[in-house]
Amino acid sequence: MPMKIPAALQSLTSSLIARNKERKRLRGPADLHYALADSISLLDAAAWREVTAQAGFFMSLEYLSTLEQVLPANLSACYALIFSGLGADRQLVAAVYMQIADISLAQARPEKPEKAAETDKKWALPLDQLAQAARQRVLTCGNLLIYGQHGIAFAPDVDSKLAWHGVVEVLYRVRQAEKLAGKTHFVMIKDLHDPYIKQAAHLENLSYRYIETEPNMMLTLAPEWKNYDDYLASLASKYRANIRNAIFKPMDEAGCTIEHLPDLAPHIDDIFALYKAVQVNAGFRPFELVPDYFLALQNVAGDRFRCSIVKRDGNLLGFLISVADGDTAIAYHIGFDRAAAADLPIYLRLLHAGIADALALGCRQISYGRTALEPKAALGAKPQTFGIFVRHRKPVLNKLMKRLLLGIEHEDAPERNPFKKAKGGKDGAEAA
């Protein structure tokens, strides 16, 4: 009499067989063809435009061509076009944008003020030398200079499993080619959200690990809001009063004004200094922008670009740069005078300026990015789940850098509803 295999064991066995079959498929070459380049100018421009037509400004040929000229010193770019078939049967599958970052552990801590560095010179010098020497090379599918999925553009109606197989094969080929310059320790596919997270879930069969990061804070702009005053009027009385008393009033009393800066060029030294004032204080600084980057971004973005500034007595105290990507305003470059910000709510005022800028750009939502979740939630922004897929060579040795890069431990966005309720209901202040 044949022995009966328990149903649970049969299910487990079938699952393992399917998993091994999928791993074997992914580890083999996809039935695709690739064009890889170190400069986007070396690829077929018409093909790139075609496949990225619906992918937004940050995957456009114009933006990436410009960005290539002003990348931070420790970043380099790679590009790929993926095709199925050859000759007359050739079909576009995807475009892939990648960056290779050379990162030292010295970038994983805030910069010390000059006086403090001088005081600790005896101990700081050896430690700084050690931190500079401990370096990691990270291959990223995406753009480290901006949050969001801006690394992959799929052709319409493409087979997502085939396309993702092509993407990971591109990453493998680039990583292998990069051995001439040095080993690549991490491969990262950054800032995925739905539906990309579900589409790429099967990459775990290829030793990619999905890790959820801090959420992207998204503020939806109501259709009836034509300007910032409309937004303010939509808030519950408690929130509106708090904005006026805790943000607007102290800024007004200090003689601060909010202005739109139409041309960055005459003020670029101040803009860069304010950017640096925030950047050097960050716990992790994977790169440092160059002054020409801001000018290049304004030039290529054109009418999509807005810069709001805080001024007092003719001096710049802060700025916020927003760029329209379709109907989404991405408010992502910010800088402010830290000494002035100790007494004035400059950061909060700039967040509110971002709402006026987004409405002026004709956008229907604002992507405020990660960090500072509480003040963004108080604006009415809601969390959008972000995550990354990562594959690393030596898990033990790379543990510290992995935590820094991925933000494994992160806070959840607080629940806030600052808006008025419909008639007959409680307003946001009472419900919060």
C-alpha positions as CSV (number, residue, x, y, z in Angstrom):
1,M,0.0,0.0,0.0
2,P,1.6,3.3,-1.1
3,M,2.3,5.8,1.7
4,K,0.2,8.9,1.6
5,I,2.0,12.2,1.7
6,P,0.4,14.8,4.0
7,A,-1.3,17.7,2.2
8,A,0.9,20.3,4.0
9,L,4.1,18.5,3.0
10,Q,2.9,18.2,-0.6
11,S,2.1,22.0,-0.6
12,L,5.6,22.8,0.8
13,T,7.3,20.5,-1.7
14,S,5.4,22.1,-4.6
15,S,6.3,25.6,-3.3
16,L,10.0,24.7,-3.1
17,I,10.0,23.2,-6.6
18,A,8.3,26.4,-7.9
19,R,10.7,28.6,-6.1
20,N,13.7,26.7,-7.4
21,K,12.3,26.8,-10.9
22,E,11.8,30.6,-10.7
23,R,15.4,31.1,-9.3
24,K,16.8,29.0,-12.2
25,R,14.8,31.1,-14.7
26,L,16.0,34.4,-13.2
27,R,19.6,33.3,-13.0
28,G,19.6,32.4,-16.7
29,P,19.6,35.0,-19.5
30,A,16.3,36.5,-20.5
31,D,15.2,36.3,-24.1
32,L,16.0,40.0,-24.5
33,H,18.7,42.3,-26.1
34,Y,20.5,45.2,-24.4
35,A,22.1,48.4,-25.3
36,L,24.3,49.7,-22.4
37,A,26.1,53.0,-22.2
38,D,28.1,55.2,-19.9
39,S,26.5,58.3,-21.5
40,I,23.0,58.8,-22.7
41,S,24.3,60.4,-25.8
42,L,25.6,57.0,-26.9
43,L,22.1,55.5,-27.0
44,D,19.3,55.8,-29.6
45,A,17.7,59.1,-28.6
46,A,14.4,58.3,-30.4
47,A,14.1,54.9,-28.7
48,W,14.7,56.5,-25.2
49,R,12.1,59.2,-25.9
50,E,9.6,56.6,-27.1
51,V,9.9,54.2,-24.1
52,T,10.0,57.0,-21.5
53,A,7.2,59.1,-23.0
54,Q,4.9,58.4,-20.1
55,A,7.6,58.1,-17.4
56,G,7.8,61.8,-16.5
57,F,10.3,64.6,-16.5
58,F,13.0,62.8,-14.4
59,M,13.4,60.0,-17.0
60,S,13.4,62.4,-20.0
61,L,16.3,62.5,-22.3
62,E,16.7,66.3,-21.7
63,Y,16.8,66.0,-17.9
64,L,19.2,63.1,-17.8
65,S,21.5,64.6,-20.5
66,T,21.7,67.7,-18.3
67,L,22.2,65.9,-15.1
68,E,25.0,63.9,-16.5
69,Q,27.1,67.1,-16.8
70,V,26.6,68.2,-13.2
71,L,26.6,65.0,-11.1
72,P,28.3,65.0,-7.7
73,A,32.0,64.0,-7.9
74,N,31.4,60.5,-6.4
75,L,28.5,59.6,-8.7
76,S,28.6,58.2,-12.2
77,A,25.7,57.3,-14.5
78,C,24.9,54.3,-16.6
79,Y,22.0,53.8,-19.0
80,A,20.3,50.8,-20.7
81,L,17.7,50.2,-23.3
82,I,16.1,46.7,-23.3
83,F,14.6,45.2,-26.5
84,S,12.8,42.0,-27.5
85,G,13.6,40.7,-30.9
86,L,16.0,42.0,-33.5
87,G,15.7,43.8,-36.9
88,A,12.2,44.3,-38.1
89,D,10.8,42.4,-35.0
90,R,12.6,44.6,-32.5
91,Q,10.3,45.9,-29.8
92,L,11.2,48.2,-26.9
93,V,10.7,46.7,-23.4
94,A,12.2,49.2,-21.0
95,A,14.7,52.0,-20.3
96,V,16.9,51.8,-17.2
97,Y,18.8,54.7,-15.5
98,M,21.5,53.8,-12.9
99,Q,24.0,55.5,-10.7
100,I,27.2,54.2,-9.2
101,A,28.1,55.8,-5.9
102,D,31.5,55.6,-4.2
103,I,30.6,56.2,-0.5
104,S,32.9,56.4,2.5
105,L,31.9,55.8,6.1
106,A,33.0,59.5,6.7
107,Q,29.8,60.4,4.9
108,A,27.8,58.5,7.5
109,R,28.2,61.2,10.2
110,P,27.6,64.9,10.3
111,E,30.5,67.1,9.6
112,K,32.2,68.6,12.7
113,P,32.4,72.4,13.0
114,E,36.0,73.7,12.4
115,K,36.5,74.6,16.1
116,A,35.4,71.2,17.3
117,A,37.5,69.4,14.7
118,E,40.5,71.5,15.9
119,T,39.9,70.6,19.5
120,D,39.6,66.8,18.7
121,K,42.4,66.9,16.2
122,K,44.6,64.4,18.1
123,W,41.9,61.7,17.9
124,A,39.9,63.0,14.9
125,L,42.6,62.7,12.3
126,P,43.2,58.9,12.6
127,L,39.5,58.3,12.8
128,D,38.8,60.5,9.8
129,Q,41.5,58.7,7.8
130,L,40.0,55.3,8.7
131,A,36.5,56.5,7.8
132,Q,37.7,57.8,4.5
133,A,39.5,54.6,3.7
134,A,36.4,52.4,4.5
135,R,34.5,52.8,1.2
136,Q,31.6,51.1,-0.5
137,R,30.5,51.1,-4.1
138,V,26.8,51.0,-4.6
139,L,25.1,50.4,-7.9
140,T,21.6,52.0,-7.8
141,C,18.8,51.5,-10.2
142,G,17.3,55.0,-9.8
143,N,18.3,58.5,-9.1
144,L,19.9,59.2,-5.7
145,L,19.4,63.0,-6.1
146,I,15.6,62.7,-5.9
147,Y,13.1,60.4,-4.1
148,G,10.7,58.3,-6.1
149,Q,10.9,55.6,-8.8
150,H,12.9,57.4,-11.5
151,G,15.1,54.5,-12.7
152,I,12.8,52.3,-14.8
153,A,10.4,53.1,-17.6
154,F,8.4,50.2,-19.1
155,A,6.9,50.1,-22.5
156,P,3.0,50.0,-22.5
157,D,1.5,46.5,-22.0
158,V,4.9,44.9,-21.5
159,D,5.1,41.5,-19.7
160,S,6.2,42.8,-16.3
161,K,8.0,39.5,-15.3
162,L,10.0,39.5,-18.5
163,A,10.8,43.3,-18.1
164,W,11.9,42.9,-14.5
165,H,14.1,39.9,-15.6
166,G,15.7,42.3,-18.1
167,V,16.2,44.9,-15.5
168,V,18.1,42.6,-13.1
169,E,20.1,41.2,-16.0
170,V,21.1,44.8,-16.9
171,L,22.2,45.4,-13.2
172,Y,24.2,42.1,-13.3
173,R,26.0,43.1,-16.5
174,V,26.8,46.6,-15.2
175,R,28.1,45.1,-11.9
176,Q,30.3,42.7,-13.8
177,A,31.7,45.4,-16.1
178,E,32.4,47.6,-13.1
179,K,34.9,45.1,-11.6
180,L,37.5,46.9,-13.6
181,A,36.9,50.0,-11.4
182,G,36.4,48.1,-8.2
183,K,34.0,45.7,-6.6
184,T,30.4,46.7,-6.3
185,H,29.2,45.9,-2.8
186,F,25.5,46.7,-3.0
187,V,22.9,46.6,-5.8
188,M,19.8,48.6,-5.0
189,I,16.6,49.3,-6.8
190,K,15.3,52.4,-5.0
191,D,12.0,54.0,-4.0
192,L,9.5,51.5,-5.4
193,H,5.8,51.9,-4.6
194,D,2.7,50.2,-5.9
195,P,2.3,48.7,-8.4
196,Y,6.1,48.3,-8.8
197,I,6.5,46.6,-5.4
198,K,4.1,43.8,-6.3
199,Q,5.5,43.5,-9.8
200,A,9.1,43.0,-8.5
201,A,8.2,40.7,-5.5
202,H,9.6,37.7,-7.4
203,L,13.1,39.2,-7.3
204,E,13.4,37.7,-3.8
205,N,14.0,34.5,-5.7
206,L,17.3,36.1,-6.9
207,S,18.5,37.1,-3.4
208,Y,17.1,40.6,-3.6
209,R,15.6,41.6,-0.3
210,Y,12.7,44.0,0.0
211,I,12.9,46.6,2.7
212,E,10.4,49.2,3.5
213,T,11.8,52.7,4.1
214,E,10.3,55.8,5.5
215,P,7.2,56.7,3.6
216,N,6.9,59.5,1.0
217,M,4.6,62.2,2.3
218,M,2.0,63.1,-0.3
219,L,-0.4,66.1,-0.1
220,T,-3.4,66.0,-2.4
221,L,-4.5,69.4,-3.6
222,A,-8.3,69.7,-3.9
223,P,-9.6,70.8,-7.3
224,E,-11.3,73.8,-5.8
225,W,-8.0,75.2,-4.5
226,K,-6.8,77.9,-6.9
227,N,-4.2,79.5,-4.6
228,Y,-2.7,79.1,-1.1
229,D,-5.5,81.1,0.5
230,D,-8.0,78.5,-0.7
231,Y,-5.9,75.8,1.0
232,L,-5.7,77.9,4.2
233,A,-9.5,78.3,4.2
234,S,-10.0,74.6,3.9
235,L,-8.3,73.9,7.3
236,A,-10.0,73.4,10.6
237,S,-9.9,76.5,12.7
238,K,-7.4,75.1,15.2
239,Y,-4.9,74.3,12.5
240,R,-5.4,77.6,10.7
241,A,-4.9,79.6,13.9
242,N,-1.8,77.6,14.7
243,I,-0.3,78.4,11.3
244,R,-1.0,82.1,11.6
245,N,0.3,82.4,15.2
246,A,3.2,80.0,15.2
247,I,4.5,80.4,11.7
248,F,3.3,83.5,9.9
249,K,3.3,85.9,12.9
250,P,6.9,85.3,14.1
251,M,8.1,85.5,10.5
252,D,6.3,88.8,9.9
253,E,7.5,90.3,13.2
254,A,11.1,89.4,12.3
255,G,10.7,91.2,9.0
256,C,10.9,88.1,6.8
257,T,9.2,87.9,3.4
258,I,8.5,85.0,1.1
259,E,9.3,85.6,-2.6
260,H,9.5,83.7,-5.8
261,L,13.0,83.7,-7.2
262,P,12.7,83.7,-11.1
263,D,16.5,83.4,-11.7
264,L,18.9,81.6,-9.5
265,A,22.1,82.7,-11.2
266,P,22.6,86.0,-9.3
267,H,22.0,84.3,-6.0
268,I,23.7,80.9,-6.6
269,D,26.4,81.4,-3.9
270,D,23.7,82.1,-1.3
271,I,21.6,79.1,-2.5
272,F,24.5,76.7,-2.3
273,A,25.6,78.0,1.1
274,L,22.1,77.4,2.5
275,Y,22.0,74.0,0.9
276,K,25.3,73.2,2.6
277,A,24.1,74.4,5.9
278,V,21.5,71.7,6.0
279,Q,23.5,69.0,4.1
280,V,26.5,69.0,6.4
281,N,24.3,68.4,9.4
282,A,22.7,65.3,7.9
283,G,23.4,62.0,9.6
284,F,24.1,60.4,6.2
285,R,25.4,62.3,3.2
286,P,25.8,60.0,0.2
287,F,26.8,62.9,-2.1
288,E,27.3,66.7,-2.3
289,L,25.7,68.7,-5.0
290,V,27.7,71.2,-7.0
291,P,26.6,74.8,-7.4
292,D,26.1,74.4,-11.2
293,Y,23.6,71.7,-10.5
294,F,20.9,74.1,-9.3
295,L,21.4,76.4,-12.4
296,A,21.3,73.4,-14.7
297,L,18.1,72.1,-13.1
298,Q,16.4,75.4,-13.5
299,N,17.5,75.7,-17.1
300,V,16.3,72.2,-18.1
301,A,13.0,72.3,-16.1
302,G,12.0,75.7,-17.4
303,D,8.3,76.4,-16.6
304,R,8.2,73.3,-14.4
305,F,10.6,74.9,-11.9
306,R,9.8,77.1,-8.9
307,C,12.0,78.4,-6.2
308,S,10.6,80.1,-3.1
309,I,12.9,82.0,-0.8
310,V,12.8,83.6,2.7
311,K,14.4,87.0,2.8
312,R,15.2,89.4,5.6
313,D,16.9,92.8,5.2
314,G,17.9,91.7,1.6
315,N,19.5,88.5,2.8
316,L,18.4,85.0,1.9
317,L,17.5,82.8,4.9
318,G,16.1,79.8,3.1
319,F,14.9,78.3,-0.1
320,L,12.7,75.5,-1.4
321,I,12.9,74.2,-5.0
322,S,9.9,72.4,-6.5
323,V,9.7,70.7,-9.9
324,A,6.5,69.7,-11.6
325,D,6.6,66.1,-12.8
326,G,3.2,65.7,-14.6
327,D,0.5,66.6,-12.0
328,T,2.9,66.1,-9.1
329,A,5.0,68.8,-7.6
330,I,8.2,67.4,-6.1
331,A,9.4,69.7,-3.4
332,Y,12.8,68.3,-2.8
333,H,15.7,70.7,-2.5
334,I,15.7,72.8,0.6
335,G,18.2,74.9,2.5
336,F,18.1,77.4,5.3
337,D,20.3,79.4,7.7
338,R,20.5,77.2,10.8
339,A,21.3,80.1,13.2
340,A,18.2,82.0,12.0
341,A,16.1,78.8,12.1
342,A,16.9,78.4,15.8
343,D,14.6,81.4,16.5
344,L,12.3,81.4,13.4
345,P,10.1,78.7,11.8
346,I,11.8,79.0,8.4
347,Y,11.5,75.3,7.5
348,L,7.8,75.2,8.3
349,R,7.2,78.4,6.3
350,L,9.0,76.9,3.3
351,L,6.8,73.8,3.5
352,H,3.7,76.1,3.2
353,A,5.4,78.0,0.3
354,G,5.6,74.7,-1.5
355,I,1.8,74.5,-1.5
356,A,1.5,77.9,-3.2
357,D,4.2,76.8,-5.7
358,A,2.5,73.5,-6.6
359,L,-0.8,75.3,-7.2
360,A,1.0,77.9,-9.4
361,L,2.5,75.0,-11.4
362,G,-1.0,73.5,-11.9
363,C,-0.2,70.4,-10.0
364,R,-2.8,68.2,-8.2
365,Q,-0.5,66.8,-5.5
366,I,2.8,67.4,-3.7
367,S,5.5,64.9,-3.0
368,Y,7.3,66.1,0.1
369,G,9.6,63.1,0.4
370,R,10.7,61.3,3.5
371,T,11.9,62.7,6.9
372,A,10.1,65.4,9.1
373,L,7.0,63.3,9.0
374,E,5.1,65.2,11.8
375,P,5.1,68.7,10.2
376,K,4.3,67.3,6.8
377,A,1.4,65.3,8.3
378,A,0.2,68.5,9.9
379,L,-0.1,70.0,6.4
380,G,-2.5,67.2,5.4
381,A,0.1,65.0,3.7
382,K,-0.5,61.2,3.8
383,P,2.2,58.5,3.7
384,Q,2.9,56.6,0.5
385,T,4.6,53.3,1.1
386,F,8.2,53.3,-0.3
387,G,10.6,50.4,-0.4
388,I,13.7,49.2,-2.0
389,F,15.1,45.9,-3.2
390,V,18.7,45.3,-2.3
391,R,21.3,42.7,-3.0
392,H,24.6,42.7,-1.2
393,R,27.8,40.6,-1.4
394,K,28.9,40.3,2.2
395,P,26.0,40.7,4.6
396,V,28.1,40.8,7.8
397,L,30.7,43.3,6.6
398,N,28.1,45.5,5.0
399,K,25.7,45.5,7.9
400,L,26.4,49.1,9.0
401,M,26.3,50.5,5.5
402,K,23.1,48.6,4.8
403,R,21.4,50.2,7.7
404,L,22.5,53.7,6.6
405,L,21.5,53.3,3.0
406,L,18.2,51.6,3.5
407,G,16.7,53.2,6.7
408,I,15.6,49.8,8.0
409,E,14.4,51.3,11.2
410,H,12.0,54.1,10.5
411,E,9.1,56.0,12.1
412,D,5.6,55.6,10.9
413,A,3.8,58.8,9.8
414,P,1.5,60.2,12.4
415,E,-2.3,60.4,11.7
416,R,-3.4,64.0,11.2
417,N,-6.4,65.5,9.6
418,P,-6.1,69.3,9.5
419,F,-9.1,69.8,7.2
420,K,-12.6,70.9,7.9
421,K,-15.2,68.1,8.1
422,A,-18.3,68.0,5.9
423,K,-21.3,69.7,7.3
424,G,-22.7,68.0,10.4
425,G,-19.3,66.4,11.3
426,K,-16.5,67.3,13.5
427,D,-13.7,69.3,12.0
428,G,-10.1,68.1,11.6
429,A,-8.9,69.7,14.8
430,E,-11.5,67.8,16.9
431,A,-11.0,64.5,15.1
432,A,-7.2,64.6,15.3
